[in-house]
Amino acid sequence: MLLQKRGSDEPQGGSSEPQGGSSELTTRFRFPHPNAADEDGFLAVGGDLKPGTLLLAYANGIFPWTTHPITWWSPDPRAIIPIGGLHVSRSMRKVIRTARFSLTFDRAFRPVMEGCAASRPGRKETWISPGFIKAYTRLHDLGFAHSVEVWHGELLAGGLYGVSIGGFFAGESMFSEEENASKLALVAMEEKLRLSGFSLFDVQFMTPHLRSMGAVEMPRTEYLGRLRQAVALPLSPEW
């Protein structure tokens, strides 16, 4: 399904749209309802990766996955990590107590994205293209995308980044240069969201790793209801 352009005075019918005064937070595109996605979650193709388009997508349970062409997805079921429900193993708690790593937030957003995009043994490339890095770095500049960094001394050992709207956070990707660094990033981000009053931590697709740390799946309809409530929450001042 091709993404449609909207008229100059046409609202995004039946969908949530982030509020803001900047013209960058508007878009000339409109999305099909997420329920129109196929069994794999594919919904539409086209559009752009400008801030307003990305924010409208995320506020309606949709995210991009490729850039050539730009494709939009809304899987069913949807994987989330329940706020306050993250499973932290004994071994991970030991890693935290050793204080081997230090943590920061939003100190190195672009390097975290580049770390997530880097090739690794058994993986020559990822979906995180230079176009994605540019687009999400701009979202970060506008205050709608955030990162957690895991440091071993001066080395960026791991990290995680995602998109934030109101009380909703969509974890996009994480990476690890050292054992346990990505797990620590996930633990730190979940704690940050919990303490900041977030209500929904989206991780999109289930993986064995995420399941082991407490991620669960829910039907798209339930997810969309929780998403509407989450994006309506006031922006957290904690970032």
N, C-alpha and C positions, 0 to 999 in steps of 0.2 A: 504494500500500500504506500503510495506516495504521500509525503507530508504536504499539507495544503497551506497556502498563504491565506492569511485572514485579511478582511477589509480593514481600512484605516480606522473605522469606528466600531469594529466587531470585537466583542469580548470573547475570551476562551470559554465557550459555552459549557456549563456543567463541570468546570474544572477549577482547581485552586490556583491562584496566581500570586506569587510573592509581591508584597507591597513595597514600594520604594520610590524616591523622587528622581532617581537617575534614569535618563533615557536608555542607558545600557541594560536596565532591568526589564525592558519591554522587548517584545519579539513580533515579527511579522508573520510568524507561523502558528498554526494550530495543530494539535495532536488528535488522532483518533482516540476513542475511549480505550483504556488498557484492556478491557475485555475483548477487544477485537484482535488481540495477539493470537498467533497460532500456537500449536501445542508445544513448540520449542521456546515460546516467549517473544518471537519476532513480531514487531508491530508495524514499523514504517521505515521508509528510507527517504533521505533528502534533508533539507533544512541547513542549519549551520550550527556552530558550536559557540555562538556568542553568549554572553552571560544571561540575557533575558530568556533565550531559548532553553539553555541548560536548566535554569531555575524553574521555568514552567514545567519542563519534563519531570524533574525530580519531585516537584510539588504534587505531581499527578501519578507517581509510581512508575515512571519511565526513565530509562537511562540509555546513553549511547554506548556502542561497543566497538564500532569500527569508524574509520574516517574516509576511506576510499572504496565505496561510498560511505556516507554517514548512515548508520543503521541505529534504530531505536528499539528497545526491548522492555518487556514487562512480564517476567516469568511467573508461572503459577504451578506449584506453590512458591512462596517467597521465604527466603531465609532471613532470620533476625537473631540477634543476641538479646535476650531479655535483660533490660536494665536491672542490675542487682542479681542477675542469675548466671554470671560468668563462672565457669568451673576453673579454679586455679589448683593445679596438682601440688602435691607435697614437694616434688622436685622443683617446681616453679617458685613456690614460696621460699625454698632454700636459696634459689638464685636471687630473689628479691632481697633477702636478708643479707646476702654477702656484699651488697652494694658495689658489685663489680662495675655495673653500668650506671650512668646518670641519664636523666630524662629532661627534655625541654619540649615546649609546644610552640609551633609556628616560628621556630628559629631558622629552619632550613627546609621550607616547603618544596621548592623546586628540586634540590638535591634528593629529597625523599622520593619524589616522582621519578627522577632519573634512576634512582636505585631500584625502584619497582619495575622500571622499563628495561633494565640492563639484562643482557643475555647471561644465562647461567648453564652449568652442565646439564645437558639434556633438554635445554630450552634456548633456541637460538634467538627468538624474538617474542615480544608480547604484543597485546593489543594497544599498549600505551605508546602511541606514536608521537612525534614532535608536535603534531597538531593538537593532540590531547594535552600535552605538557603546557603548551602556550595557552590553551583555553582555560584550563583549571588553575594555572598560575594567575590569570586575570581574575577568576572567581575568588582566589585567595586575597588578591589585592583589594577586592571589594568587600571582604569580610565574610564570604560565603563558602570558603573551603579552608580546611585546617589540617595540620599535621602534628604528629608526635614523633620526636626524634630520640633514638637510643644511642648513647655515646659510650665508647670505651676510650677514655682519655679524649684525644682530639679526633678520633676516628668515628665516623658515622657508621655504627654497627648494624643499624636497622631502623625501621620506621613504618609509619602507616599514615595514609591521608584519606580525606573524604570530603563530602559536601554537607553543609549545615544550613538548615532553614528552620527558624523557630526552635522547637524542641525536638527536631528530627535531625539525625546524622546518618549519612549513607557512607559506610566504609567502602572505599574503592579498591585499594590494593595495599599490600604490605610486603616488606622484603627483609632479608636477614643476611648479613655478612658474617655473623658469628652465631653459634648455637644459642638458641633461646631468645635472640634479640627481637624477632618479630612477635613471639609470644608475649614478651614483656611490653612491646608497643601496644598490643591488643589489651592487655591488662590495664595499662596506664590510660588508654583512651576510654575504656569502659568506666573506670573510676572517675575520670574527668566528666564524662557525660552524666553519670549518676549524681555527683556532687553539684553539678550545674543545673539540675532539674530537667534534663532531657527525658523524653518518654519513649523514643523509638530509635533503636540502633539497627539499621538495615545492613545486611551483608550480601544481599542479592541472591546468590546461588549457594546451596549447601555443599560443603566438602567434608571429607572425613576429619580433617584437622579442625575445622570450625565446629563440627558436631562434638568432637572430644572436649571442646572448651565451652560447651553449653548452648550452642546455636540450635534453634528449632525452626521448623517450617510451619507456615500457616497459609490457608487459602488466600488467593489474591483479594477476594471481596473483603475478608476480615482485615487484611493488611491495608487496603485503601481506606477503610474506616478509621483505623488507628493513625494512618498517615494524615488524614484531614485534621484530626485532633492535635497531632504533634506540630504540624506546620503553623497552626493558629496560636501556639504558645508564644509569649514574648521572647525576643532574642535574648540569649543568655549574656550577661555582662562579663562572664568569666573569661571569654576569649581575649 
